[in-house]
Amino acid sequence: MLPGVTTLSESLIKVLGPRTGKPLEAIFGLRTVGDLLRHYPRRYYTRGELTDLSSLREGDHVTVLARVEMVSNHPLPALPGKGRRSRTEVIVTDDRAKLVLTFFSQRQFHHRALVPGMVGMFAGTVSSFRGRRQLVHPECEMLPGAPPNADLTPELAAEFATEMIPVYPASAKFSSWRIAKSVQTVLATLDAGEDPLPAELRERYGLVGRAEAIRAIHRPLDSADRDRARKRLKWDEAFMLQAALAQRRLAAAAMPAMPRPHIAGGIADEFDARLPFTLTKGQVGVGETIADELSCAYPMHRLLQGEVGSGKTVIAIRAMLQVVDAGGQAALLAPTEVLAQQHYRSITGMLGPLAQRGQLGAAEHATGVVLLTGSVGAAARRSALADVFTGDAGIVIGTHALLEEQVQFADLGLVVIDEQHRFGVEQRDALRAKAADNRPHVLVMTATPIPRTVAMTVYGDLETSTLTELPAGRSAIATHVVPAADKPHYLERAWARVREEVSRGRQAYVVCPRVGDAAGGPDDLDEDDVGDVDMTGGVPRGVVQGRRQPLSVLDVAATLDAGPLSGLRLGILHGRLHPDEKDRVMREFSAGEIDVMVATTVIEVGVDVPNATVMVIMDAERFGVSQLHQLRGRVGRGSAPGLCLLVSEAPPDSPARERLDAVAATLDGFELSRLDLEQRREGDVLGAAQAGRQSSLRLLRLLADEDLIRQARQDATAVVSADPRLAAHPALRAAIDELLGVQAEYLDKT
């Protein structure tokens, strides 16, 4: 490397010094020059385009571009021993609205640059005082003006007025213009190295070089220059990720696995003959695909997704039984004890004598089915571990307890992972490592429909199967928003509907965001729940921030028992209950001994009580779109129609209310998943699916850039197929490592 030249991999502390490099790492997680240059501007100002000050919201940390209109100084009473004080007000404007900048000082405020007519950038937190929006002690950066008495030609004047000024994601401790100065410093000496994108692709799609794109995204000459840079850098993100996934798919296909072919006349065929219903065309087709892949000498890696209640469990059972017939074992990993117990009851119930190996009345080809969770008693645990070790247990169902060292399989041939997004990389890897050859077949199930581009990006190393039909006999679910704040009589009617359903011999759920009987912070969330619940700290877009605490199971249950649902048999279910208590409550509800279950989202997935026909979701605006769709899938699972009531205090025209209206308007989970993705940052989506790792996507939008992602996948697959180790593309190989960072490690482990 030449002296004075900066590379993308160099440390920011080395290049910019510790006073700048350390806070960039501490605040934004930026460690290298490449990290900083991928911290792209979130928007651009031009001198002739001032910020719309009327759009500022109280509490937001903002960076605005505005013109100084007036500066005034107001003396304040002196404090003993403190000397003279003053308050300086600077009024800035966008020529339509005004914003007050307030400075307090013991000495008279003076800032020679803050004079009427000058344009500057001002950063701070928006507050209000006497009805006026203000920034108190904002940071200021005045834009250099034209040289005094300069003779500007029309061309120079136009260029000066349209200069694009980048505005970066910033914080109160590190302003946008300080980031801009850091970027300018590294750009001055940057050597971007060899372009990682193959020249043939750059030419085919009209993409500028990487060095040019990096310069233009931070210092665009005009909007067209910026757009060319964005197009190229989006391609980098899509292509690098898809190339890494293509490598992963090729490597997986090259790994040996024990074929587990279908055995005619075995337990799988007996199970099919016992089914009291006819499989849908979708179930038959997906089942045939999985059966074929289990017969191969390389491991199956398949994602099975489908609507709530589309019959994924039956497909998983048939796959597990095929492996058992072929002499192997299958493990089903569930995220919570409630769901693991539900799977155990459901699978043993459907198998009947086929699950009673070693017992009186067992079928000829019976296997053993065992449950392993943290709450299983010592004697039952020893027995289950022995059956797993000897192979007497063909199907093993459990939670994280399956990952413990003492759980040893005789011949693990299939791993079924339910609700993959709720497991970390290391946990999934630990279970697969229990297979003798470390490469069992893998079936991942999710009841959250995933848009195709998300599946290609998040689960890009998995082949995807989708179930869209509902089994015969399933009833439709009607969903309505109950505006509790402006129409309280609607809530009264909701409780009346619950009583009506119970009077017909049916059952109901009431779902609340938190458990209760605690301070109400994050510790009051249910440990068995998943993270779409808003506790008003980290708020999803569109969620209303109320002043009161979110409603809790314990409080709501007490209120209902003493009021609108008095006389009914109420049960309580949440993740903090002892596992035996949770199991008892679920059994009583399944047996019809509880009329109304007041619960957290612990009942979100897997709970199957066909007699439950109505669900009331309290503080519904505090849940994500996909989670609401999952929750309502717990009703309407029998012949009677289902009803879901979304109780909310969100104002009629608020984004939160619009989300609830969208859920009420459709039962199409794929449509709702797109809406959910539109309202969440890509990093949120990818981070949740990738064990919380920082997302590599900065510019790419999984919905808006569908065509680009599809094309990048096709081209990356072709490049990797021709050169799996990318030996002829060293720059591409290095860029994948640099861009993906720990995600490359994640991909290695999946």
Summary of the structure (lengths in Angstrom):
residues: 750
radius of gyration: 30.3
end to end distance: 36.1
largest distance: 103.2
contacts: 2475
relative contact order: 0.09
helix: 40%
strand: 20%
